[in-house]
Amino acid sequence: MDQIYIYAMQVVLAVGVTLGSQSLNQNDKYHWMFSIVRYVVYDLTIKGTKNLSSIGYDMLNKKRWLHTQLVENINVGPIIIYIGSIVILLSNNEKIFSEDFLLLFIAYLIIQYPELGSTPLSSISYGVGMACNFYEGYLMHVIPSDGANFGGFIQNVQAFEAREGIVVPVRKLFIIITKSMYSPPDLQLFNKENRPDLSKLESCSVRIGDYSKGHLPSFLDIDDAVMFQSLEDRSRDVAGIRNRSYKNTAYKIHRQRGPPVYLVAECATPLYTLYRVMENKELYDDLAKVNVQDVCDDFCSTLLRLLDRSSECRDQVELVHYDDRDPEANLADVLLNRIQQLEPRFEELISVRR
């Protein structure tokens, strides 16, 4: 609605300038019409070159597929206006591009040059902003040591291992990036309950009393149904909130053969927030037409870049992509495969009980 008001004000201003101008020949209506149509072509051509350049940059630098931009983000309106304007000019034997197009294009590039060194807030990708918020607002509270009461993520995992007498073969925080961006309250809800032949996840923070409610996978032996506590919580005073609690959840992967495998994992909460936004588009007009895949790609690439640059979080966070829309995909197996890639000797490590 705000854009409509602003557009209406611009129309009124243009009409006022036209009526008040003494240098314009207001009797030559055809000349006016063809000039306006030609300048529409100019404007859309210049904007089109910018969009095509942006697409080419994304393909080369961000490794995005061409169809992501051309199909999912396509805006039909300007294309129809562009083609219609060209048809009008050609059908009346008018030039599509006159010598003033080059001058207008050069003037546009001159105006754009001073803005190259600045990044307006409105041009910052939603995904980039989410990654920065996730890094500073969460990971920096759960990964590095605070130099006082909290020794850091690695030390927290080591304390968990010592307390429970187990081994976590890969001491990293696994961040699950789901295809749908949906995040359940417990990762074990991703288990395929109708597939007893597949590995299954079990949260280490479930109450022992929950066993009576059938929460344990049916194939587990009683001797293996040992309930562990999860990692220790830590609290910090943040933004006026005293003793704000931060926590991570440990999971146990039950396999058909071999002892269980432990890890610390969770979904990417900013992407789940975006999922909720997309489910309630009527509340978020500004984000209703956002390209979800582009936002997710920007989030992941920015987060990986931040983690690589960070001396406090480097090599302690692992992003794992999981297609939760694929009925054949199993998160527990996806995580096991990643653990094996990161630590080929994990079977030997987990066989040692402390």
C-alpha positions as CSV (number, residue, x, y, z in Angstrom):
1,M,0.0,0.0,0.0
2,D,2.9,2.4,0.8
3,Q,4.3,1.7,-2.7
4,I,1.0,2.7,-4.3
5,Y,0.9,6.0,-2.5
6,I,4.5,6.8,-3.4
7,Y,3.8,5.9,-7.1
8,A,0.7,8.1,-7.1
9,M,2.8,11.0,-5.8
10,Q,5.3,10.5,-8.5
11,V,2.6,10.5,-11.2
12,V,1.2,13.8,-9.8
13,L,4.7,15.3,-9.8
14,A,5.3,14.2,-13.4
15,V,2.0,15.7,-14.6
16,G,2.7,18.9,-12.8
17,V,6.1,19.2,-14.3
18,T,4.7,18.5,-17.8
19,L,1.9,21.1,-17.5
20,G,4.2,23.7,-16.1
21,S,7.0,23.2,-18.6
22,Q,7.4,26.0,-21.2
23,S,9.9,24.2,-23.3
24,L,7.9,21.1,-24.3
25,N,5.7,21.0,-27.4
26,Q,2.5,19.7,-25.9
27,N,0.7,19.7,-29.3
28,D,2.7,16.9,-30.9
29,K,1.0,14.1,-29.1
30,Y,2.3,11.3,-31.3
31,H,5.9,12.4,-30.8
32,W,5.3,12.4,-27.0
33,M,3.7,8.9,-27.2
34,F,6.5,7.3,-29.2
35,S,9.2,9.1,-27.1
36,I,7.6,7.7,-23.9
37,V,7.4,4.2,-25.3
38,R,11.0,4.4,-26.5
39,Y,12.2,5.5,-23.1
40,V,10.3,2.6,-21.5
41,V,12.4,0.3,-23.7
42,Y,15.5,2.2,-22.7
43,D,14.7,1.8,-19.0
44,L,13.8,-1.8,-19.1
45,T,16.9,-2.6,-21.3
46,I,19.2,-1.0,-18.8
47,K,17.5,-2.8,-15.9
48,G,17.7,-6.0,-17.9
49,T,21.4,-5.8,-18.3
50,K,21.8,-5.3,-14.6
51,N,19.7,-8.4,-13.8
52,L,21.4,-10.5,-16.4
53,S,24.8,-9.5,-15.0
54,S,23.6,-10.4,-11.5
55,I,22.5,-13.8,-12.8
56,G,25.9,-14.4,-14.5
57,Y,27.7,-13.4,-11.2
58,D,25.5,-15.8,-9.2
59,M,26.2,-18.6,-11.6
60,L,29.9,-18.1,-11.6
61,N,30.5,-17.1,-7.9
62,K,27.7,-18.7,-6.0
63,K,27.3,-21.8,-8.2
64,R,23.6,-21.3,-8.7
65,W,21.6,-22.9,-11.5
66,L,20.3,-20.7,-14.2
67,H,16.7,-21.8,-13.8
68,T,16.7,-20.7,-10.1
69,Q,16.8,-17.1,-11.2
70,L,15.0,-17.2,-14.6
71,V,12.1,-19.4,-13.7
72,E,11.4,-19.0,-10.0
73,N,12.2,-15.3,-9.8
74,I,10.8,-14.3,-13.2
75,N,8.6,-11.2,-13.3
76,V,6.2,-11.4,-16.3
77,G,4.9,-7.8,-16.1
78,P,8.0,-5.9,-17.3
79,I,8.6,-8.5,-20.0
80,I,5.1,-7.9,-21.4
81,I,5.6,-4.2,-21.3
82,Y,9.0,-4.5,-23.0
83,I,7.7,-6.6,-25.8
84,G,4.6,-4.5,-26.2
85,S,6.6,-1.3,-26.4
86,I,8.9,-2.7,-29.1
87,V,5.9,-3.9,-31.1
88,I,4.4,-0.4,-31.0
89,L,7.6,1.2,-32.2
90,L,8.1,-1.3,-35.0
91,S,4.5,-1.2,-36.2
92,N,4.8,2.6,-36.6
93,N,8.2,2.5,-38.3
94,E,9.8,4.1,-35.3
95,K,13.4,3.5,-34.1
96,I,13.7,1.2,-31.1
97,F,17.1,2.7,-30.1
98,S,18.1,6.2,-31.0
99,E,21.5,7.9,-30.3
100,D,20.3,9.2,-27.0
101,F,20.1,5.6,-25.6
102,L,23.9,5.4,-25.4
103,L,24.0,8.7,-23.6
104,L,21.3,7.6,-21.1
105,F,23.1,4.3,-20.5
106,I,26.5,6.1,-19.8
107,A,24.7,8.6,-17.5
108,Y,23.1,5.7,-15.6
109,L,26.6,4.0,-15.2
110,I,28.1,7.3,-13.9
111,I,25.3,7.6,-11.3
112,Q,25.8,4.0,-10.2
113,Y,29.5,4.3,-9.8
114,P,29.6,6.1,-6.4
115,E,27.3,3.5,-4.9
116,L,29.7,0.6,-5.7
117,G,31.6,1.1,-2.4
118,S,28.4,1.1,-0.3
119,T,25.9,-1.6,0.5
120,P,22.5,-0.2,1.4
121,L,20.6,-2.1,4.1
122,S,17.8,-2.9,1.7
123,S,20.2,-4.8,-0.6
124,I,21.4,-7.2,2.1
125,S,20.2,-10.7,1.4
126,Y,17.7,-12.1,3.9
127,G,19.8,-15.3,4.1
128,V,23.0,-13.4,4.8
129,G,21.3,-11.5,7.7
130,M,20.0,-14.8,9.1
131,A,23.4,-16.3,9.0
132,C,25.0,-13.4,10.8
133,N,22.3,-13.4,13.5
134,F,22.7,-17.1,13.9
135,Y,26.4,-16.9,14.3
136,E,26.5,-13.9,16.7
137,G,23.3,-14.6,18.5
138,Y,23.7,-18.3,19.1
139,L,26.9,-20.1,17.9
140,M,29.1,-17.5,19.7
141,H,27.3,-18.4,22.9
142,V,27.5,-22.2,22.6
143,I,30.9,-22.8,20.9
144,P,33.8,-20.7,22.3
145,S,34.8,-20.5,25.9
146,D,33.8,-17.4,27.8
147,G,37.1,-17.5,29.7
148,A,35.4,-18.1,33.0
149,N,32.5,-20.4,33.8
150,F,32.1,-22.1,30.4
151,G,35.0,-23.9,28.8
152,G,33.6,-24.1,25.3
153,F,31.7,-26.7,23.2
154,I,34.6,-29.2,23.0
155,Q,35.0,-29.2,26.8
156,N,31.3,-29.6,27.3
157,V,31.3,-32.7,25.0
158,Q,34.3,-34.1,26.9
159,A,32.5,-33.6,30.2
160,F,29.5,-35.5,28.7
161,E,31.7,-38.3,27.6
162,A,33.4,-38.6,31.0
163,R,30.1,-38.4,32.9
164,E,28.3,-41.1,30.8
165,G,31.3,-43.3,30.0
166,I,30.9,-43.1,26.2
167,V,32.8,-41.6,23.3
168,V,31.6,-39.0,20.8
169,P,33.6,-39.8,17.7
170,V,33.2,-36.4,16.1
171,R,33.2,-33.5,18.6
172,K,31.3,-31.1,16.4
173,L,27.9,-29.4,16.5
174,F,26.0,-30.9,13.5
175,I,23.6,-28.4,12.0
176,I,20.9,-30.1,10.0
177,I,19.7,-28.2,6.9
178,T,16.5,-29.8,5.8
179,K,15.2,-29.5,2.3
180,S,11.8,-28.2,3.4
181,M,13.4,-26.1,6.2
182,Y,11.0,-27.7,8.7
183,S,12.5,-28.6,12.1
184,P,10.7,-31.0,14.5
185,P,11.0,-30.5,18.2
186,D,13.0,-33.7,18.4
187,L,15.2,-35.1,15.6
188,Q,14.0,-38.6,16.4
189,L,10.7,-37.6,14.8
190,F,12.6,-38.0,11.5
191,N,12.9,-41.7,12.2
192,K,11.2,-44.1,9.8
193,E,9.1,-46.0,12.3
194,N,7.8,-48.4,9.7
195,R,11.4,-49.4,8.7
196,P,13.0,-51.5,11.5
197,D,15.9,-52.2,9.2
198,L,17.1,-48.6,9.3
199,S,19.2,-46.8,11.9
200,K,17.3,-44.6,14.3
201,L,18.0,-41.4,16.3
202,E,17.2,-41.2,20.0
203,S,17.5,-38.0,22.1
204,C,19.6,-38.2,25.2
205,S,17.3,-35.7,27.0
206,V,14.2,-37.8,27.0
207,R,12.9,-38.6,30.5
208,I,13.2,-42.2,31.6
209,G,9.4,-42.2,32.3
210,D,8.9,-41.7,28.5
211,Y,10.0,-45.3,27.9
212,S,6.6,-46.5,29.1
213,K,4.9,-44.4,26.4
214,G,6.6,-46.4,23.6
215,H,9.3,-43.8,22.7
216,L,12.0,-46.4,22.4
217,P,12.5,-48.1,19.0
218,S,11.0,-51.6,19.1
219,F,14.2,-53.3,18.0
220,L,16.3,-52.2,21.0
221,D,17.4,-54.6,23.7
222,I,16.6,-53.8,27.3
223,D,20.2,-53.8,28.2
224,D,20.9,-51.1,25.6
225,A,18.0,-48.9,26.7
226,V,20.2,-46.8,29.0
227,M,19.1,-43.2,29.3
228,F,21.8,-40.5,29.4
229,Q,21.5,-36.8,30.3
230,S,22.3,-34.4,27.5
231,L,25.1,-31.7,27.5
232,E,25.3,-29.3,30.4
233,D,23.3,-26.1,29.9
234,R,25.1,-22.8,30.2
235,S,23.6,-19.4,31.1
236,R,24.7,-15.9,30.2
237,D,23.5,-12.3,30.8
238,V,22.4,-11.2,27.3
239,A,20.6,-8.0,26.2
240,G,19.1,-7.3,29.6
241,I,18.1,-10.9,30.2
242,R,19.8,-12.4,33.3
243,N,20.9,-16.0,33.2
244,R,19.6,-16.7,29.7
245,S,20.0,-20.4,29.1
246,Y,21.7,-22.0,26.1
247,K,21.8,-25.7,25.5
248,N,22.7,-28.4,23.0
249,T,21.2,-31.9,22.7
250,A,23.2,-35.1,22.4
251,Y,21.7,-37.9,20.3
252,K,22.3,-41.6,20.1
253,I,22.1,-43.4,16.7
254,H,21.0,-47.0,17.1
255,R,22.3,-49.3,14.4
256,Q,21.3,-52.9,13.5
257,R,24.9,-53.9,14.0
258,G,27.5,-52.4,16.3
259,P,27.2,-50.2,19.4
260,P,25.3,-46.9,19.2
261,V,27.0,-43.8,17.9
262,Y,26.7,-40.5,19.8
263,L,26.8,-37.0,18.4
264,V,25.5,-33.5,19.1
265,A,23.0,-32.3,16.5
266,E,20.1,-29.8,15.9
267,C,18.3,-28.2,13.0
268,A,19.0,-24.7,11.8
269,T,16.5,-22.6,13.7
270,P,16.7,-19.5,11.4
271,L,15.6,-21.7,8.5
272,Y,12.7,-23.0,10.5
273,T,11.7,-19.4,11.2
274,L,11.7,-18.8,7.5
275,Y,9.6,-21.9,7.1
276,R,7.0,-20.5,9.5
277,V,7.1,-17.2,7.6
278,M,6.3,-18.9,4.4
279,E,3.5,-20.8,6.1
280,N,2.0,-17.4,7.1
281,K,2.6,-15.3,4.0
282,E,-0.4,-13.2,4.6
283,L,1.3,-11.6,7.7
284,Y,4.6,-10.8,5.8
285,D,3.9,-8.8,2.7
286,D,7.6,-7.9,2.2
287,L,8.7,-11.5,2.2
288,A,5.8,-13.1,0.4
289,K,7.6,-13.4,-2.9
290,V,11.1,-14.2,-1.5
291,N,12.9,-17.0,-3.3
292,V,13.3,-19.5,-0.5
293,Q,16.0,-21.6,-2.2
294,D,18.1,-18.5,-2.8
295,V,17.7,-17.4,0.9
296,C,18.7,-20.9,2.0
297,D,21.7,-20.9,-0.3
298,D,22.8,-17.5,1.0
299,F,22.4,-18.6,4.6
300,C,24.5,-21.7,4.2
301,S,27.2,-20.1,2.1
302,T,27.5,-17.1,4.5
303,L,27.5,-19.3,7.6
304,L,30.3,-21.5,6.1
305,R,32.3,-18.4,5.3
306,L,31.9,-17.0,8.8
307,L,32.9,-20.3,10.4
308,D,35.9,-20.6,8.2
309,R,37.1,-17.1,9.2
310,S,36.3,-17.5,12.9
311,S,39.2,-18.7,15.1
312,E,36.7,-19.4,17.9
313,C,34.2,-21.6,15.9
314,R,36.4,-23.0,13.1
315,D,36.2,-26.8,12.7
316,Q,33.6,-27.1,15.5
317,V,30.4,-26.8,13.4
318,E,29.3,-29.1,10.6
319,L,26.5,-28.4,8.2
320,V,24.6,-31.5,7.0
321,H,22.0,-31.3,4.2
322,Y,19.0,-33.7,4.5
323,D,16.2,-34.1,2.1
324,D,13.3,-34.7,4.4
325,R,10.9,-34.7,1.4
326,D,12.6,-37.9,0.1
327,P,10.7,-40.9,1.6
328,E,13.9,-43.0,1.1
329,A,16.2,-40.7,2.9
330,N,17.0,-41.5,6.6
331,L,18.6,-38.8,8.7
332,A,20.3,-41.2,11.0
333,D,22.1,-42.8,8.1
334,V,23.0,-39.4,6.6
335,L,24.6,-38.5,9.9
336,L,26.4,-41.8,10.1
337,N,27.9,-41.3,6.6
338,R,29.1,-37.8,7.6
339,I,30.7,-39.1,10.8
340,Q,32.5,-41.8,8.8
341,Q,33.8,-39.2,6.4
342,L,35.0,-37.0,9.2
343,E,36.4,-39.8,11.3
344,P,37.1,-43.0,9.4
345,R,38.3,-44.7,12.7
346,F,35.0,-44.0,14.5
347,E,34.2,-47.7,15.0
348,E,37.4,-48.2,16.8
349,L,36.8,-45.1,19.0
350,I,33.3,-45.9,20.1
351,S,34.2,-49.4,21.0
352,V,36.3,-48.0,23.9
353,R,34.2,-47.5,27.1
354,R,35.6,-45.1,29.6
